[in-house]
Amino acid sequence: MVAVTLADIEAAREVQQDLVVTTPLEESRWLSERVGAPVHLKCENLQRAGSFKIRGAYVRMSRLSTGERANGVVAASAGNHAQGVALAAQHLGIRATVFMPIGAPIPKEKATRGYGADVRFVGHTIDEALVAAKAFAAETGAVLVHPFDHEDIVAGQGTCGLEILEQCPEVKTIVVSLGGGGLLAGIATAVKALRPDVRVVGVQAEKAAAYPASLAAGHPVPVAEMSTMADGIAVGCPGEVPFAAIAEKVDEVVTVSEDSLSKALLMLLERAKMVVEPAGAAAVAALMDKPEAFDGPVVAVLSGGNIDPVLLMSVMRHGMASAGRYLSIRVHIPDRPGGLAKLLNQLADAGANVLDVAHARTSAQLHLDEVEVLVQLETRGPEHCDAVLNQLRDAGYPLTLT
C-alpha cells in the first residue's frame, strides 16, 4: 500500500479541473457566537452531484486505461458516491453499474439513474452492496471504483483540504464527517503537509462508529451493527488506505448522537439556509455539542446535501423535538360541546402553535364522559415547553407526553 502524498493531491487537482468546482466557504455567525471564535462552513453540499464524492470518483476514473474504460466501472454506494461515479462516467463516456443498499434514498437513486448509470439494489448496508459490486467486477471485468479505499480516491478528496487552506489561511481547526475515511484522510494529508499546526477532527455517528475501536486496536475493526439516519457515513469497516492516513495524521475522532445530527441539520436549514443530509451535518453537530472544544477559526465541512424530502421532514420534526421546540401531548378533556375549544384557547393563551389535533374516544384509561386528544405543538424552546405544560396542569388537564 502506497501512502498518498501532497504531490498526489496537487496532481489530482489538475485532473479535476474539467468537472469539479471550487465550493464556497461561508462564515457562520450563529456558530461563531456559540463557539466564541470564527466558524466557516465549507459547502461541499453545493458540489457537482451534491457532495464531495465527485472529487475522488473523477480522479480515479479519469486515470483508467482505454481497455479498462471499455469494460465499464462498478461501484457500491448509498447514494453520494453513486452519483459521483455516474456523473464522472457520463463525462468520460464510460458505462457504469452501481449497487445500492435496499432502502437507499429515492432522490439519490433517481439522480444516479439520471446520470446514466445502471442501478441495482442488494443488501441493507453499503458493505453488503460492496460485496455484490466486487462479485460483479470479478464476473464482468468492470473496474471497481471503491467509495473510499483507493489512493486516487483519497487524493481526489484531499483537494477539498487545499481549498480550505486557500480560503481560510488563518484556520486552526478543521472538522470533517467520517464514514469510510476517504474525505478525512485526504483533507488531513493535504493540511498536515502544508500546515501541521492545524488540528483535524473527524466526526462519526455514534451508532455507526467503526473508527474509535479501530484506532484503539491499531487496525480496521468492523462494527457488529449500525443504525443511523446518516446513511452517507454508515460504513461498517474503515478502509486500509484511509485508515493508515487517519491513524497518523488526524488529531481526534469524536462521535455524535442522532439527536445532535437532527438538531444540527435543522439549525443549518434555519440559520445558514443550507440544505444538508444528516452525514453532511456531522461536523456542525460536533461543534454544537462541545463548542468549547474547538479553537478558532474553525472550518466545518458540510460533506453533502442529498437528502430525501421525506427524511428531511422527519428529521426536522425530530430536530425540533430535540431542541425543545416540538411538543406532542395526550390530554383528557370533557366529552361535551366546547371542551376542545377551551383546550385550544388555553394553548393559544400559552403562546403555543397547534400543528395537529386528533381525537381518541375509546381507551381503558378514559372515563365515560372523557375523550383523549393528541395535540402536536410548536414552541419557542425548552422553557416555553415547561410553561405550556404547567399552564395546562394548573388548569386541571390530565396529560402525558408522547
N, C-alpha and C positions, 0 to 999 in steps of 0.2 A: 504494500500500500504506500503510495507516494503522497506526502503531505502537500496540501495546497499552499501556495506562496502568494505574496503580494504581487509578484510579477504575473502570476496566473490570473489574478483578479483584474489587473490592469489590462491584460490581453483580452480577457472576457468582455471588458467594457468596450473595446474596439469592435468586437464581433457584434455586440448588441445594438449598435447604433441604427441599424436598419429597422428595428422593430420596437425596442424598449424605450420608454420615455423616462425622463428625469422627473420624479414625483415631487410635489411641493412639500416644504417644511413650514407648518403653520404654528404660530405662537398660540398657546392655550392660557388665557388669563385666569380662568377659573381653577385650572390645575396648578398654575403658578402660585395663586393665593393659598391653595391647600398645602403645597409643598414648601412654600416660603422661599422659592427660587424660580428662575425662569424655566418653564417647561414648553417644549416644542413637540408637535406631532408630525412624524414622518409618514406621509399619506400614501402608503402602498395600496390602500383601498381604491385609489384613483389610477392605478397602473393599468396597462392594457390587460384585458381579461379579468380585471378586478382584484388582482393580488400580485405579490412579488414573484409568484411561481414562473411567470413567463421568462424571467431573467435567466434562471438556470436551464429551463427546458430548451430555450432557443440556443444557448451556447452549446449544450450537449448535442442537439440535433444538427446544428449547422456544421459540426465537425465530422459528421458521418461521411463515409466514402460513397461513391456512386453505387457500388454494389449493395451496401447496407441500406441506402435510401430506397433502392429498388425492392427490397424485402419488406419495407414498411417498419413502423415502430409500434410498440405496445406499452401501455402504462397502467398503473393501478392508482386510483385516487377517489376520495370522497367528493371531489369537485374542482378545487382550485388548480391542482397540478394537471388534472384532466383538461381544463380549459387552456392552460398554458401550453400543454403538448399539442392540443388540437389546433390552436391558433398558430403555433410555430410550424406545425405540419402543413397547414393551409398555405402559409407564407413560403415554405420551402418546396411545396409540391410533393409531399410525402404522404403515403397512406397511413392512417393512424387508427389503432384499435385501443379502446380504453375500458378496463374492468372497474366497475364501481360497486361498492357495497350496496346490498338491498336496503332501500330506505334513504339513499343519498338524496340531498335536497333537489327538488324538481327543477328550480331555476338553473342549478349548476349542470344538471343533465341536459336540459334543453339548450343551454349555451354551448355545451360541448358538442352536441349534435349539430348545432348551428354553424360551428366552425368546420364541419365536415367529417368528424370522427365517427367511427362505429362504436356505439356504447353497448356494453354487456354487463348485466348485473350478476354478482355472485357473492355469497357470504354476507356477513353483517359487519365486518370491520375492514379497514384498509389492509391489514395483514393477511386476511383471507383472500381479498381481491388480488393482493400481490402474488400469492401462491398461484392463482389461476393465470395471472399475467406471465409469470415465469414459465409455466407449463405451455402456454400459447407460444412464447418465444422459442422454446425448445422444439416445438412441433412444426412451426412455420418458418423459422429463420428470421422472424421480426426482431428488431433490436429493442431490448427492454430499456426504456427511459425511466430510471428509478426516481421516485419523488425526492429523495434526499441523499442516498448513499452512493455518490459518484463524485469524483474530483471536479468534473466540469460543472455539475450542478452546484456544488459548494462555491466554486469560483464565480459562477454567474450570480448567485445570490449575494456574494460578497460585494458586488458593485454598489449595492444599497449602502454599505458602510462607507465607501469612498464619497458618495453623495452627501451623507450626513456630515462628514468632516469638512467638506467644502461649504455646505450650507450653514453649519454651526461650528465654526472653528474653535469656539470657546467652550464646547461641550465638556462636561466632567463625567456624566453617567449616561449610558445608552441601555434602554430596557427593551427586550425583544421577546415575543412569544416563541414558545419552544414545543415542537412536536417530535419529528424525526431528527431535527437538528441542523438541516441544511442552511437555513437563514441565519441562525445564531452563529454557527461555525464560520460561515462566510464573512459576516459582519465582524466577528471577533478577530478573525485572521487579518482583515484589512486594517481594522482600527488599532490593534496591538502593534502591528508593524510600523505604523506611522505615528501613533500616539499611545505608547504603552502606559501612560498615566491615566488614561480614560478607563473608568470602571464599566464593565459589561455584565449585565444581569439577564439571565434567561427566566422566563415565566411559563410554568406548566399548569394546566387544570389539575387540581388535586385528585380528581377521580380518574385521571389518565396520565399519571406521572411516573414514567419509567426512568427518568434521568437521576433523581436523587439516590435511588438504590443502586443504579448502575455506577454512578460516580463513586459511591461508597465502596462498591465491590472492585472497582478498577477496570471493569469491562461491561459491555451491554448486557443487561438483565431484563428479560421480558416481564411485563406485569401480568398477573393472573387474570384480571378482568378490568374493563373500562366502562364508565357510564358518565358521559358528559355531553352537554349541548354543543361544546366546541369541537365539532367534527373535524375542523381543519388541523387541530393539533392532537387528535385522538390516535396516537401511534403507540402500539404495544411494545415496541423494542427499538432502541436507538440504532442508527446505522453506524457501521465501523468507521467510515471516513469522517463524518461529522463528530462522532464521539471523541475521537482522538484529538481533534482541534478544540472541542469544548472542554475536555478534561485539562488541557494545557493552558488555554487562553481565557476562558470565561471565569470571572471572579466569583459569581454566585448563581445558584439556581433556586428560585422560590416557587411556591405553589399558591394558587388562588381558588376559592370556592365557587360553586355555581352561583350563589347569591352575589358574590363580588363581580363575577363576569356580567351578570344581568344588570347590576347597578351601573357598571362602567359603560355598558352598551347604551343604556338609557341616557346617561349623562352626556355621552358623546353625541347622541342624537339631538338632545335638547340644547346643550350649551355650545358644542362645536359644529353643529349642523352636519355631522359626519355619519353616514350610514356604514356601519361595520358589522361583520359577523362576530359571534362570540369569541372565536380564536383571535380575531383582529383586535379585540378589546382587552386581551390578557395583560398587556403591558400597562395599560391605564388602570386596570383593576388592581395591579400590584401597587401602583402609586397611591391609589385611593385607600388601600388597606393600611399602608405604613408610610405615609408621606414624609415622616422624619428620617426614613432610612436611605434617602436618595439625595446626594449632593448635586446641586445645580450649577450651571444649566443642565437640564435633563432633556434627552430626546427619547420619546416613546414611539415605537414603530407600530403603526396600525397596519397589520400584515395583510388584511383582506377585507373586502366589503360585499362578498357574495352570500347574502342571507335570504333564505326562503321567507316571503312575506308572512306566511302563516306562523313560522317560528318567530319572526320579528314581533308580531302581535303578542304571542305568548310570552316572549322574553320581556317585552315592555311591561306587561301586567306583573310578571314576577319581579322585575326590577323596581316597579312602583311599590309593590308589597314589601320588598326587602328594604326599601328606603323609607318605609312607614307612610307611604302616600296612597296606598290602596288597601281598603278595609272591607272584609267580607264578614257579615254577621247574620245570625239567625235570631229573630226577635218574635216573641209570643205577644199577640195583640188580641183584644176582644173581637169576637166574631159578630160584629154589628156595624151598621152603616156609620161611616165617619171614622172607624178605627184606623184604617190605613192613612187617611188624610191627616189625622192627628199625629201619627208617627212621622210622616213626611214633613209636617210643619216643624216638629222637634228637630229633625235633621237639618232643615233649612235654617232654623234659628242657630244651630251649632256651626253653620258655615260649611257643611259637608255637601259635596256634589254627588247626587244619586245617579249611578251609572246603569243599574239594573235592579228590578224587583220581581220576585217570584213567590207565589203562594203555595203552601202545603197544608191541606185540611185534614189529612189522616196521618196520625202518628201516635205511638203508645205514650209519648211524653206530653201530649196535648190534652187539656181538659175539654169537656164537651162544648163549652162556649168560647173556645180559643181557635185561632189559626196561627200558623207559623209563617213568617215572611223572611225570605232570604234577600238581603239587601247588599248590593255591592256599591261601595262609596269611593270617591276620590277625596283625599285630604291633603293638607299642606305639609304634613310631616308627622313624626312620632308624637310630638307634644299635642298636636291637633287631634290625632287619633285618640289619645288618652282623654282629651277634653270632650270629644264626641261621645265616647263610651261612658264617661262619668255623668254626662248630662242625661243620657238615656237611662242609666241606672237610677239617678236621682228622681227621674220622672216615673219610676216604678216598672220599667220594662224588663222582664227576664230575657237575657240574651246570652248567646255563646258565639265565640269566634270560630270561623271556619277556614 
